[in-house]
């Protein structure tokens, strides 16, 4: 049976991307070699990473003085390494408390420097704060900044769950990072976009280990060490796919369309209730509850029998979560909506 | 034309492993889903990581109190995070200077704690040293510890280039790490084997960020954050392959056999000279020079025309390097030997 995969990440990518990735793993461009068995410094792989970097720059019209880095692992590491790169231990940063991932950012940063927490309504920021950390989309809570806040200091954004599916006003930012496994590839690689103006010239009082310094990777075009080459290749394939499908503008339009479809059903269907306040609803992750424990159990079984995968909510939140990143076809969202409708019809 | 891939890493894996990896990326176990689009916490992926961990334990008969971790990125990160996990900034460690990767380890560790350097002959180690860092195989210099040194303190070993292709006397070690892309998978994941006895109970004076603490990952079976799932799956496939092909014992026997073949030819052929002292020669990477600049240029062209890939030496070393990790078939080594013989015959 065809699966409709609403997993929060690692997440669905288009079948053509998985097929191209698989083909490259067996025999890359008819070279007789796998993309996985060649050096990260080989001409063939240099083409991969250079094209991927160029595509990020092109798709987002990234300002020319910004650097684009590919770093191993996920965005979680950046929650620690971002402050280590941008500020000193006696500096203060601010974090807007929006949910699970801003908590994680608080924990990571406060082990290194002073952190002031604020909430999205007040946005009170101390004079001395060097930057404001925002989680552009809170995957677990289903909440999103639809417009990034206007403050006097630069923003640092964890954009793992909505990178490439929304516009970015770069003039507001010092740093943006996103791991690939939601919107532009498989897990194992993180794309870091940094305005070098915000990286101090003089070394920090407690410098980050060289391997975690952005400067190290800026100086070597992310090739300081052996990169996760297959994850980078998967990102290139997704970036090409996004370009071929209308770029960020169209990804954004599609994301809004998919979100509108699912939220309309959540609001209309007597068995379900949306989790997030309407004005904050995420276009990447729609979180909703069944209106009783029985409905939750029954709907999960009903949906899974119909080939819907990965809609269980985060353990601490419960309910359901439909993640709809760039690789999610609108037809699958339509199918989920119909499934909710049929569930309610058969229960009557 | 068939390629014989002697790349130093990312390196050759058996065709059956690449094919199984590609198949899993398109449709994992006929689930209708890619292994790349499911959660690292899904039952299907839990089976993958649990079996991979079990296989490392089984293949090496890892002592039961040791922990086996899967961490994102490469071994380079561990050069910084190992001392951060094992000692305090005012502690001293020792490093045996064997070549390029022990230099890297020195640079990384000395940014964090006191580091005493010694050479492999003297092995003078200060009383206060907490551990001795050894690079079991120096990939770039083609040098290997055939027997690990007997010292009074535990060893920490970077085994990226000979993990799973040689026995390990675990009683000598506190920590062993190896990134996958040479002997057991694609790049993006590192396997860390740690004896928890050597991890201090009380927090370090300057604790490592939580995401870089081994304890964090020990407490959550490496699932604290989103793992590079496809790299872990590639490791499982390679571990199964190693088990099916006689385990570490046979990988070790094959490695010695492959090395004997190539070194015999290097020593017999009037056009080439081995780089490493004979008694230190690596069974993983055979480094050799052509006996004149012309021979080097001509042999590279000759070999590449015959489908030999990736034998150029490291830029700072020059010459040639034939890397022969677990995935390297003996037939390819035989083919390289024949190529060297034919080169010399046609040049006469």
Contacts between the chains, C-beta under 8 A, distances in Angstrom:
chain1	res1	chain2	res2	distance
A	1	B	32	6.4
A	2	B	32	6.3
A	3	B	31	7.3
A	3	B	32	4.0
A	3	B	33	5.3
A	5	B	33	6.0
A	5	B	37	5.6
A	5	B	38	7.9
A	7	B	37	6.3
A	7	B	38	6.2
A	7	B	39	5.6
A	7	B	42	7.8
A	8	B	39	7.2
A	9	B	39	7.6
A	9	B	226	6.7
A	10	B	36	5.9
A	10	B	37	5.6
A	10	B	38	6.3
A	10	B	39	6.6
A	10	B	40	7.0
A	10	B	226	6.9
A	10	B	229	5.7
A	11	B	37	6.0
A	12	B	37	5.0
A	13	B	34	7.4
A	13	B	36	7.1
A	13	B	37	6.3
A	18	B	25	5.5
A	18	B	26	5.5
A	18	B	34	5.0
A	18	B	36	6.9
A	18	B	37	7.8
A	19	B	26	6.1
A	21	B	22	8.0
A	21	B	25	5.5
A	21	B	36	7.6
A	22	B	21	8.0
A	22	B	22	3.7
A	22	B	23	7.2
A	22	B	25	4.5
A	22	B	26	4.9
A	23	B	22	7.3
A	25	B	18	5.5
A	25	B	21	5.5
A	25	B	22	4.5
A	25	B	25	6.8
A	26	B	18	5.5
A	26	B	19	6.1
A	26	B	22	4.9
A	31	B	3	7.3
A	32	B	1	6.5
A	32	B	2	6.3
A	32	B	3	4.1
A	32	B	307	7.4
A	33	B	3	5.3
A	33	B	5	6.0
A	33	B	309	6.6
A	34	B	13	7.4
A	34	B	18	5.0
A	36	B	10	5.9
A	36	B	13	7.1
A	36	B	18	6.9
A	36	B	21	7.6
A	36	B	186	4.3
A	36	B	187	7.6
A	36	B	234	7.4
A	37	B	5	5.6
A	37	B	7	6.3
A	37	B	10	5.6
A	37	B	11	6.0
A	37	B	12	5.0
A	37	B	13	6.3
A	37	B	18	7.8
A	38	B	5	7.9
A	38	B	7	6.2
A	38	B	10	6.3
A	38	B	310	7.5
A	39	B	7	5.6
A	39	B	8	7.1
A	39	B	9	7.6
A	39	B	10	6.6
A	39	B	310	7.0
A	40	B	10	7.0
A	40	B	187	7.2
A	42	B	7	7.9
A	42	B	310	8.0
A	72	B	72	5.6
A	72	B	73	3.4
A	72	B	74	6.6
A	72	B	77	7.4
A	72	B	188	6.5
A	72	B	228	7.9
A	73	B	72	3.4
A	73	B	73	5.1
A	73	B	225	7.9
A	73	B	228	7.3
A	74	B	72	6.6
A	74	B	225	5.4
A	74	B	226	4.9
A	76	B	211	5.4
A	76	B	224	7.8
A	76	B	225	4.2
A	76	B	226	7.5
A	77	B	72	7.4
A	77	B	211	5.4
A	77	B	212	7.8
A	77	B	225	7.9
A	79	B	211	7.4
A	80	B	209	3.7
A	80	B	210	7.5
A	80	B	211	5.5
A	80	B	212	7.3
A	81	B	209	7.8
A	84	B	209	7.9
A	107	B	210	7.0
A	108	B	209	6.3
A	108	B	210	6.8
A	108	B	211	6.9
A	111	B	207	7.1
A	111	B	209	6.1
A	111	B	210	6.8
A	112	B	209	7.2
A	179	B	226	7.0
A	181	B	226	6.1
A	181	B	229	7.9
A	186	B	36	4.3
A	186	B	228	7.9
A	186	B	229	7.1
A	186	B	230	5.1
A	187	B	36	7.6
A	187	B	40	7.2
A	187	B	226	5.2
A	187	B	227	6.6
A	187	B	228	5.2
A	187	B	229	5.2
A	187	B	230	7.1
A	188	B	72	6.5
A	188	B	188	4.0
A	188	B	189	7.4
A	188	B	228	3.1
A	188	B	229	7.7
A	188	B	230	6.7
A	188	B	231	5.6
A	189	B	188	7.4
A	189	B	228	7.9
A	206	B	206	7.5
A	207	B	111	7.1
A	209	B	80	3.7
A	209	B	81	7.8
A	209	B	84	7.9
A	209	B	108	6.3
A	209	B	111	6.0
A	209	B	112	7.1
A	210	B	80	7.5
A	210	B	107	7.0
A	210	B	108	6.8
A	210	B	111	6.7
A	211	B	76	5.5
A	211	B	77	5.4
A	211	B	79	7.4
A	211	B	80	5.5
A	211	B	108	6.9
A	212	B	77	7.8
A	212	B	80	7.3
A	224	B	76	7.8
A	225	B	73	7.9
A	225	B	74	5.4
A	225	B	76	4.1
A	225	B	77	7.9
A	226	B	9	6.7
A	226	B	10	6.9
A	226	B	74	4.9
A	226	B	76	7.5
A	226	B	179	7.0
A	226	B	181	6.1
A	226	B	187	5.2
A	227	B	187	6.6
A	228	B	72	7.9
A	228	B	73	7.3
A	228	B	186	7.9
A	228	B	187	5.2
A	228	B	188	3.1
A	228	B	189	7.9
A	228	B	228	6.1
A	228	B	231	6.5
A	229	B	10	5.7
A	229	B	181	7.9
A	229	B	186	7.1
A	229	B	187	5.2
A	229	B	188	7.7
A	230	B	186	5.0
A	230	B	187	7.1
A	230	B	188	6.7
A	230	B	230	6.3
A	230	B	231	7.1
A	230	B	234	7.9
A	231	B	188	5.6
A	231	B	228	6.5
A	231	B	230	7.1
A	231	B	231	7.6
A	234	B	36	7.3
A	234	B	230	7.9
A	307	B	32	7.4
A	309	B	33	6.5
A	310	B	38	7.5
A	310	B	39	7.0
A	310	B	42	8.0
